[in-house]
Amino acid sequence: MAIKQPDLTINISNHQSSLQIFKAAASNFISSLSGKMFTFGLGLMLLDETHSAISFGINMIISPIVGLLCLVPIGNLIDTYPHKTILTGSLTARTLALILFAASINLFTATAKLIPIVLFLIIDAISTNINDTCYSAATHELVNAHNIQRLSSLTQSAISLSSILSPALGVGLYSLVGFSGFVILEIVATLASFGTMLTMKFHYHATNQFANSQHAPVTSHSQFAKFHSGLNYMRSRTMIKITILLSVILNFLYTAVTIGIPYILKDQLHTGNGPIGVLETGSAIGMLLGSLLLTLLPPTGQKRLFLKLIIPVLILDSQILLLGVLFMTSQSPTGYALLGSFIMGILAFALVILNITFQVYLQQTVPTKLLGRVVATLTTVNSSIMPIGTLMFTLIFQSTTHGGLVLIINGILLLGYTLLLLRPLNQAIHSEQP
C-alpha cells in the first residue's frame, strides 16, 4: 500500500526557514548545554554518595514512566492547540519548577536530596516530553519541505556541540559554584531558550486546524477516541510497526551502555571520573560529525531508505560489542579513554544518522494533523522499556566484576536480532513506496 504524502501547502520562504533554523539551533544549544551539565553534575553527586550504578540512570527511570502516564493527554494536546501556545505554557511551568527546586534543594541533606530531585525530574520530564513532541509536530510550521532535513541536522548539531563542551564545563563549574550554581544556571538558560522561542514565527495551515479547539468538550472518552485514531493510523503503517520492533530492543540493550560505562570505569576498573568525561566527549563529537554530514548533504527523500537505516544499526551493534571487548582487556586509564572515545564516537555517529533519517522520514510521510500523536506514541514506546533495562542492568553490573562481558553479550544479541529484521524491514519500505 502506497502512503499518502502529508499536505505541505504552507508558504514559507527559504529566507524565513533559514532564520527559523538559526533560532531553533541557538535555543537547542543553550538549553542542551545547561541541561547536560546539570545532569552530569547530578549523576556524579549521586554516584559519590550512593556508589550505585543507578546514579546515572535515575532520569532514565522517571522519564519513560512519566511519558507512558502522560502519553494520551500530551499527544492529543499537541494535535489540538496552537504549538506556540503549548510551548509557552510548558516553559513557564518548567521555569517555576526550577525556581522552587533552587529554593528547596539545600533544605535536604545526603540521600534526602532525592525528594526534591525526583519531584523536579517528574515536572522536567513532562515539560521536555511536551517541548520535544511539540517541536517535532510543528516542523512544517517553522520551515518549508526543502529545509526539513537541514532543521533536524542543525538542531542536532547544536545539541552535539553542547555535549562536547558540557563534560569539561560541568566538572569545572561543579567544583567552582556547586550544585546550587548549576540550578541557577539552568534557570537562566531556560529563560533564554524561552525568549528565543517567543521570537519564532509559527506558520499555521490556512484551514487553521486549531480553530475549533476552544469549543470542543474535553472528556476521557473523547481523549481516548482521538488518540485511538492516531493508533489506527500507526497500525496501517507496516514500516512504523517494524521500526518499533527494532527500536524497543535497541533501547533496552543500549541502556547497558548508558549506565554501564561510568560504573565499569569508576567502580570496576577504578579509573576515576576523567575517562568518563573523555568517552562522553568522544560520543558528542561523533554525534556532531554525523549531524553536520547530513546538513551538508542534499535531501534525498526516501531514496535508499533501507540502507540509510540498516547500515547505522549494524555499525551500532558492532561498536557495543567492541566496547565490551575493550573493557575486558587490560588497559591504562589513558588507553580506556582514548580507545573508548573512538568507539563511542563511531557509535554516536551511526546513532545520530539513524535518528535524523527516521525523523525526516516521519515528517515527510505522516499527515501534520497526526504528527503529535504519532511522535508522542513512538517516543513513549521506545523509552518505556528503559526503566526495566535500567533496573535489570543495574543488578547485573553490581553482581559481576566483568561488566565488559555484559556489553559483549548485548552486542551479539542485538546483531542477531537486527539480522532477523532485515527482510521484514526491506519489504515494509517497498510496500509503502508512493
QUILINBEL-V596482 format. One record per residue. RES is the residue in one letter. PHI is phi in degrees with one decimal (* if undefined). PSI is psi as a letter, one per 40 degrees, with the letter a starting at -180 (none if undefined). NEAR is the number of other C-alpha atoms within 10 Angstrom. Layout:
res:RES phi:PHI psi:PSI near:NEAR
res:RES phi:PHI psi:PSI near:NEAR
This chain:
res:M phi:* psi:h near:12
res:A phi:-74.4 psi:i near:11
res:I phi:-88.8 psi:i near:13
res:K phi:-87.4 psi:h near:13
res:Q phi:-73.0 psi:i near:13
res:P phi:-67.7 psi:i near:15
res:D phi:-74.9 psi:h near:14
res:L phi:-119.0 psi:f near:14
res:T phi:-86.2 psi:e near:11
res:I phi:-66.2 psi:h near:16
res:N phi:-91.1 psi:h near:15
res:I phi:-125.9 psi:h near:15
res:S phi:-74.8 psi:i near:12
res:N phi:-64.2 psi:d near:14
res:H phi:-64.6 psi:d near:10
res:Q phi:-62.8 psi:d near:14
res:S phi:-61.8 psi:d near:23
res:S phi:-62.4 psi:d near:17
res:L phi:-65.4 psi:d near:15
res:Q phi:-66.0 psi:d near:21
res:I phi:-63.0 psi:d near:23
res:F phi:-61.0 psi:d near:14
res:K phi:-65.8 psi:d near:18
res:A phi:-63.3 psi:d near:22
res:A phi:-65.8 psi:d near:20
res:A phi:-64.3 psi:d near:20
res:S phi:-63.2 psi:d near:22
res:N phi:-65.7 psi:d near:21
res:F phi:-63.8 psi:d near:23
res:I phi:-62.6 psi:d near:20
res:S phi:-68.4 psi:d near:22
res:S phi:-70.8 psi:d near:23
res:L phi:-60.6 psi:d near:24
res:S phi:-68.0 psi:d near:25
res:G phi:-64.4 psi:d near:22
res:K phi:-68.9 psi:d near:19
res:M phi:-63.9 psi:d near:26
res:F phi:-61.3 psi:d near:21
res:T phi:-65.5 psi:d near:16
res:F phi:-62.9 psi:d near:18
res:G phi:-64.9 psi:d near:23
res:L phi:-63.1 psi:d near:18
res:G phi:-63.5 psi:d near:19
res:L phi:-65.4 psi:d near:18
res:M phi:-61.5 psi:d near:17
res:L phi:-69.0 psi:d near:20
res:L phi:-65.2 psi:d near:19
res:D phi:-65.6 psi:d near:10
res:E phi:-87.0 psi:d near:11
res:T phi:-108.3 psi:d near:13
res:H phi:53.9 psi:f near:14
res:S phi:-113.6 psi:i near:17
res:A phi:-65.4 psi:e near:27
res:I phi:-78.5 psi:e near:23
res:S phi:-57.6 psi:d near:21
res:F phi:-90.1 psi:e near:24
res:G phi:-121.8 psi:e near:21
res:I phi:-62.1 psi:d near:21
res:N phi:-70.8 psi:d near:21
res:M phi:-72.7 psi:e near:23
res:I phi:-89.0 psi:d near:19
res:I phi:-68.5 psi:d near:19
res:S phi:-58.9 psi:d near:23
res:P phi:-64.3 psi:d near:24
res:I phi:-64.9 psi:d near:20
res:V phi:-62.7 psi:d near:19
res:G phi:-60.8 psi:d near:24
res:L phi:-67.4 psi:d near:16
res:L phi:-67.6 psi:d near:12
res:C phi:-101.4 psi:e near:16
res:L phi:-56.4 psi:d near:24
res:V phi:-64.8 psi:d near:20
res:P phi:-63.6 psi:d near:16
res:I phi:-69.7 psi:d near:22
res:G phi:-59.4 psi:d near:27
res:N phi:-68.4 psi:d near:21
res:L phi:-56.9 psi:d near:19
res:I phi:-72.7 psi:d near:26
res:D phi:-90.5 psi:e near:24
res:T phi:-113.7 psi:d near:21
res:Y phi:-111.4 psi:i near:16
res:P phi:-57.0 psi:h near:19
res:H phi:-64.7 psi:d near:23
res:K phi:-66.8 psi:d near:18
res:T phi:-64.2 psi:d near:11
res:I phi:-63.6 psi:d near:17
res:L phi:-62.6 psi:d near:22
res:T phi:-62.2 psi:d near:15
res:G phi:-65.1 psi:d near:12
res:S phi:-65.3 psi:d near:20
res:L phi:-70.1 psi:d near:22
res:T phi:-63.8 psi:d near:15
res:A phi:-63.0 psi:d near:15
res:R phi:-66.3 psi:d near:21
res:T phi:-62.3 psi:d near:19
res:L phi:-63.0 psi:d near:12
res:A phi:-63.9 psi:d near:18
res:L phi:-64.4 psi:d near:20
res:I phi:-64.2 psi:d near:14
res:L phi:-64.1 psi:d near:13
res:F phi:-63.5 psi:d near:18
res:A phi:-62.6 psi:d near:20
res:A phi:-75.2 psi:d near:13
res:S phi:-109.2 psi:e near:14
res:I phi:-60.9 psi:d near:18
res:N phi:-81.7 psi:e near:12
res:L phi:-81.0 psi:e near:10
res:F phi:-117.1 psi:i near:12
res:T phi:-129.2 psi:i near:9
res:A phi:50.9 psi:b near:10
res:T phi:-69.7 psi:e near:10
res:A phi:-65.4 psi:e near:11
res:K phi:-62.8 psi:e near:15
res:L phi:-62.7 psi:d near:15
res:I phi:-63.4 psi:d near:12
res:P phi:-67.3 psi:d near:18
res:I phi:-65.3 psi:d near:16
res:V phi:-65.5 psi:d near:14
res:L phi:-61.3 psi:d near:13
res:F phi:-68.0 psi:d near:17
res:L phi:-62.7 psi:d near:18
res:I phi:-65.9 psi:d near:18
res:I phi:-63.6 psi:d near:18
res:D phi:-63.8 psi:d near:23
res:A phi:-64.7 psi:d near:20
res:I phi:-62.9 psi:d near:21
res:S phi:-63.4 psi:d near:19
res:T phi:-63.4 psi:d near:19
res:N phi:-59.4 psi:d near:23
res:I phi:-63.0 psi:d near:27
res:N phi:-63.0 psi:d near:20
res:D phi:-63.6 psi:d near:16
res:T phi:-66.4 psi:d near:23
res:C phi:-65.1 psi:d near:25
res:Y phi:-64.4 psi:d near:18
res:S phi:-63.5 psi:d near:20
res:A phi:-71.1 psi:d near:26
res:A phi:-94.8 psi:e near:24
res:T phi:-53.2 psi:d near:21
res:H phi:-72.3 psi:e near:26
res:E phi:-90.7 psi:e near:22
res:L phi:-103.5 psi:d near:25
res:V phi:-136.5 psi:i near:27
res:N phi:-81.5 psi:i near:20
res:A phi:-60.1 psi:d near:22
res:H phi:-68.2 psi:d near:14
res:N phi:-106.3 psi:e near:21
res:I phi:-62.3 psi:d near:21
res:Q phi:-64.0 psi:d near:25
res:R phi:-65.4 psi:d near:25
res:L phi:-62.1 psi:d near:25
res:S phi:-61.8 psi:d near:23
res:S phi:-70.2 psi:d near:28
res:L phi:-72.9 psi:d near:24
res:T phi:-66.3 psi:d near:23
res:Q phi:-67.5 psi:d near:24
res:S phi:-61.9 psi:d near:27
res:A phi:-63.4 psi:d near:24
res:I phi:-64.6 psi:d near:25
res:S phi:-67.3 psi:d near:29
res:L phi:-62.6 psi:d near:20
res:S phi:-65.2 psi:d near:26
res:S phi:-68.3 psi:d near:26
res:I phi:-68.6 psi:d near:22
res:L phi:-81.1 psi:d near:17
res:S phi:-65.1 psi:d near:27
res:P phi:-61.3 psi:d near:24
res:A phi:-66.0 psi:d near:17
res:L phi:-64.3 psi:d near:14
res:G phi:-63.6 psi:d near:21
res:V phi:-63.0 psi:d near:18
res:G phi:-64.1 psi:d near:12
res:L phi:-70.0 psi:d near:17
res:Y phi:-62.1 psi:d near:21
res:S phi:-75.0 psi:d near:11
res:L phi:-88.7 psi:d near:10
res:V phi:-114.8 psi:e near:11
res:G phi:76.8 psi:i near:13
res:F phi:-67.8 psi:d near:19
res:S phi:-62.0 psi:d near:16
res:G phi:-63.7 psi:d near:16
res:F phi:-63.0 psi:d near:22
res:V phi:-65.7 psi:d near:21
res:I phi:-62.4 psi:d near:18
res:L phi:-60.4 psi:d near:15
res:E phi:-66.4 psi:d near:25
res:I phi:-63.9 psi:d near:22
res:V phi:-61.7 psi:d near:17
res:A phi:-65.1 psi:d near:21
res:T phi:-63.3 psi:d near:23
res:L phi:-64.9 psi:d near:17
res:A phi:-65.8 psi:d near:15
res:S phi:-65.5 psi:d near:21
res:F phi:-60.5 psi:d near:19
res:G phi:-62.0 psi:d near:14
res:T phi:-64.3 psi:d near:15
res:M phi:-60.9 psi:d near:20
res:L phi:-65.4 psi:d near:13
res:T phi:-85.3 psi:e near:10
res:M phi:-81.6 psi:i near:16
res:K phi:-99.0 psi:h near:15
res:F phi:-99.5 psi:h near:18
res:H phi:-89.3 psi:h near:16
res:Y phi:-79.6 psi:i near:17
res:H phi:-62.4 psi:i near:16
res:A phi:-59.7 psi:d near:9
res:T phi:-78.4 psi:e near:7
res:N phi:51.1 psi:g near:10
res:Q phi:-65.7 psi:e near:15
res:F phi:-99.0 psi:e near:15
res:A phi:-60.5 psi:d near:11
res:N phi:-98.0 psi:e near:10
res:S phi:-65.5 psi:d near:14
res:Q phi:-75.6 psi:e near:10
res:H phi:-104.6 psi:e near:7
res:A phi:-77.2 psi:h near:9
res:P phi:-66.7 psi:h near:9
res:V phi:-101.6 psi:h near:10
res:T phi:-128.0 psi:i near:9
res:S phi:-62.8 psi:d near:11
res:H phi:-66.2 psi:d near:9
res:S phi:-67.7 psi:d near:13
res:Q phi:-60.2 psi:d near:16
res:F phi:-70.9 psi:d near:14
res:A phi:-65.5 psi:d near:14
res:K phi:-66.8 psi:d near:19
res:F phi:-68.2 psi:d near:23
res:H phi:-62.9 psi:d near:14
res:S phi:-64.6 psi:d near:13
res:G phi:-67.6 psi:d near:21
res:L phi:-65.2 psi:d near:15
res:N phi:-61.8 psi:d near:10
res:Y phi:-63.1 psi:d near:15
res:M phi:-64.6 psi:d near:19
res:R phi:-63.7 psi:d near:12
res:S phi:-79.4 psi:e near:12
res:R phi:-104.1 psi:h near:18
res:T phi:-60.2 psi:d near:18
res:M phi:-60.1 psi:d near:19
res:I phi:-66.5 psi:d near:20
res:K phi:-64.9 psi:d near:15
res:I phi:-65.4 psi:d near:17
res:T phi:-63.4 psi:d near:17
res:I phi:-62.5 psi:d near:16
res:L phi:-58.5 psi:d near:15
res:L phi:-76.7 psi:d near:19
res:S phi:-71.6 psi:d near:16
res:V phi:-63.4 psi:d near:18
res:I phi:-67.2 psi:d near:18
res:L phi:-61.1 psi:d near:23
res:N phi:-65.7 psi:d near:16
res:F phi:-63.2 psi:d near:23
res:L phi:-74.0 psi:d near:25
res:Y phi:-71.2 psi:e near:22
res:T phi:-57.1 psi:d near:22
res:A phi:-62.2 psi:d near:24
res:V phi:-69.5 psi:d near:21
res:T phi:-61.9 psi:d near:14
res:I phi:-89.3 psi:e near:23
res:G phi:-77.8 psi:d near:26
res:I phi:-57.7 psi:d near:24
res:P phi:-64.0 psi:d near:26
res:Y phi:-71.2 psi:d near:25
res:I phi:-62.7 psi:d near:22
res:L phi:-68.1 psi:d near:21
res:K phi:-85.4 psi:d near:19
res:D phi:-97.7 psi:d near:17
res:Q phi:-102.0 psi:d near:17
res:L phi:-99.3 psi:e near:20
res:H phi:55.0 psi:f near:11
res:T phi:-92.4 psi:e near:18
res:G phi:85.3 psi:a near:13
res:N phi:-81.8 psi:d near:13
res:G phi:-55.9 psi:d near:16
res:P phi:-60.1 psi:d near:22
res:I phi:-61.4 psi:d near:23
res:G phi:-64.3 psi:d near:21
res:V phi:-66.1 psi:d near:22
res:L phi:-65.0 psi:d near:24
res:E phi:-61.9 psi:d near:23
res:T phi:-66.6 psi:d near:25
res:G phi:-60.1 psi:d near:27
res:S phi:-62.7 psi:d near:25
res:A phi:-66.2 psi:d near:27
res:I phi:-64.4 psi:d near:26
res:G phi:-61.8 psi:d near:25
res:M phi:-64.1 psi:d near:30
res:L phi:-64.4 psi:d near:26
res:L phi:-64.2 psi:d near:20
res:G phi:-65.0 psi:d near:25
res:S phi:-69.4 psi:d near:28
res:L phi:-66.2 psi:d near:20
res:L phi:-60.3 psi:d near:16
res:L phi:-70.2 psi:d near:20
res:T phi:-68.2 psi:d near:20
res:L phi:-77.9 psi:d near:12
res:L phi:-75.9 psi:i near:10
res:P phi:-68.5 psi:i near:12
res:P phi:-61.2 psi:h near:16
res:T phi:-111.4 psi:e near:9
res:G phi:62.4 psi:b near:13
res:Q phi:-101.1 psi:e near:17
res:K phi:-67.4 psi:h near:10
res:R phi:52.9 psi:f near:10
res:L phi:-62.7 psi:d near:16
res:F phi:-58.9 psi:d near:16
res:L phi:-67.7 psi:d near:11
res:K phi:-69.2 psi:e near:16
res:L phi:-96.1 psi:d near:20
res:I phi:-78.9 psi:d near:19
res:I phi:-61.5 psi:d near:14
res:P phi:-59.9 psi:d near:20
res:V phi:-65.3 psi:d near:22
res:L phi:-64.9 psi:d near:18
res:I phi:-63.7 psi:d near:17
res:L phi:-60.1 psi:d near:26
res:D phi:-56.8 psi:d near:26
res:S phi:-67.1 psi:d near:19
res:Q phi:-72.3 psi:d near:23
res:I phi:-63.4 psi:d near:28
res:L phi:-61.8 psi:d near:23
res:L phi:-64.7 psi:d near:20
res:L phi:-63.2 psi:d near:25
res:G phi:-64.0 psi:d near:23
res:V phi:-61.1 psi:d near:15
res:L phi:-59.9 psi:d near:20
res:F phi:-72.0 psi:e near:22
res:M phi:-89.1 psi:e near:16
res:T phi:-97.0 psi:i near:10
res:S phi:-86.8 psi:h near:10
res:Q phi:-134.2 psi:i near:13
res:S phi:-82.1 psi:i near:11
res:P phi:-53.7 psi:d near:16
res:T phi:-65.7 psi:d near:13
res:G phi:-63.6 psi:d near:13
res:Y phi:-60.5 psi:d near:23
res:A phi:-67.5 psi:d near:22
res:L phi:-69.9 psi:d near:16
res:L phi:-67.4 psi:d near:17
res:G phi:-65.3 psi:d near:25
res:S phi:-66.9 psi:d near:25
res:F phi:-66.1 psi:d near:21
res:I phi:-64.1 psi:d near:24
res:M phi:-65.2 psi:d near:28
res:G phi:-64.4 psi:d near:25
res:I phi:-64.9 psi:d near:22
res:L phi:-60.5 psi:d near:25
res:A phi:-68.5 psi:d near:26
res:F phi:-58.2 psi:d near:25
res:A phi:-66.5 psi:d near:26
res:L phi:-65.1 psi:d near:21
res:V phi:-72.3 psi:d near:23
res:I phi:-61.6 psi:d near:24
res:L phi:-62.7 psi:d near:19
res:N phi:-64.8 psi:d near:17
res:I phi:-66.8 psi:d near:21
res:T phi:-57.9 psi:d near:20
res:F phi:-73.7 psi:d near:18
res:Q phi:-59.9 psi:d near:16
res:V phi:-63.5 psi:d near:22
res:Y phi:-59.0 psi:d near:16
res:L phi:-63.2 psi:d near:18
res:Q phi:-62.9 psi:d near:22
res:Q phi:-84.6 psi:e near:21
res:T phi:-121.4 psi:e near:17
res:V phi:-96.3 psi:h near:21
res:P phi:-55.9 psi:h near:18
res:T phi:-56.0 psi:d near:24
res:K phi:-67.6 psi:e near:18
res:L phi:-109.1 psi:e near:23
res:L phi:-60.2 psi:d near:24
res:G phi:-58.8 psi:d near:28
res:R phi:-68.2 psi:d near:29
res:V phi:-65.9 psi:d near:25
res:V phi:-64.8 psi:d near:22
res:A phi:-61.1 psi:d near:27
res:T phi:-66.3 psi:d near:23
res:L phi:-61.5 psi:d near:19
res:T phi:-61.8 psi:d near:19
res:T phi:-68.8 psi:d near:21
res:V phi:-61.7 psi:d near:19
res:N phi:-67.9 psi:d near:20
res:S phi:-95.8 psi:e near:22
res:S phi:-65.9 psi:d near:23
res:I phi:-80.5 psi:e near:21
res:M phi:-67.0 psi:d near:26
res:P phi:-59.3 psi:d near:21
res:I phi:-64.9 psi:d near:16
res:G phi:-62.7 psi:d near:22
res:T phi:-62.5 psi:d near:27
res:L phi:-66.4 psi:d near:19
res:M phi:-65.5 psi:d near:14
res:F phi:-73.9 psi:d near:23
res:T phi:-61.8 psi:d near:21
res:L phi:-64.9 psi:d near:14
res:I phi:-65.7 psi:d near:17
res:F phi:-64.5 psi:d near:22
res:Q phi:-81.0 psi:e near:18
res:S phi:-106.6 psi:e near:10
res:T phi:-136.9 psi:i near:12
res:T phi:-99.6 psi:e near:13
res:H phi:-121.9 psi:g near:17
res:G phi:-62.0 psi:d near:24
res:G phi:-61.2 psi:d near:26
res:L phi:-64.6 psi:d near:19
res:V phi:-61.5 psi:d near:21
res:L phi:-68.6 psi:d near:27
res:I phi:-61.6 psi:d near:23
res:I phi:-61.9 psi:d near:15
res:N phi:-60.4 psi:d near:23
res:G phi:-62.2 psi:d near:25
res:I phi:-66.3 psi:d near:15
res:L phi:-61.5 psi:d near:16
res:L phi:-68.3 psi:d near:25
res:L phi:-63.9 psi:d near:20
res:G phi:-63.8 psi:d near:13
res:Y phi:-65.4 psi:d near:16
res:T phi:-62.0 psi:d near:20
res:L phi:-63.2 psi:d near:11
res:L phi:-65.9 psi:d near:12
res:L phi:-94.1 psi:e near:15
res:L phi:-57.9 psi:d near:13
res:R phi:-67.5 psi:d near:10
res:P phi:-59.3 psi:d near:12
res:L phi:-66.5 psi:d near:22
res:N phi:-62.9 psi:d near:16
res:Q phi:-66.1 psi:d near:13
res:A phi:-65.4 psi:d near:19
res:I phi:-64.2 psi:d near:19
res:H phi:-67.6 psi:d near:14
res:S phi:-71.8 psi:d near:15
res:E phi:-105.1 psi:e near:15
res:Q phi:-64.7 psi:h near:12
res:P phi:-68.1 psi:none near:11
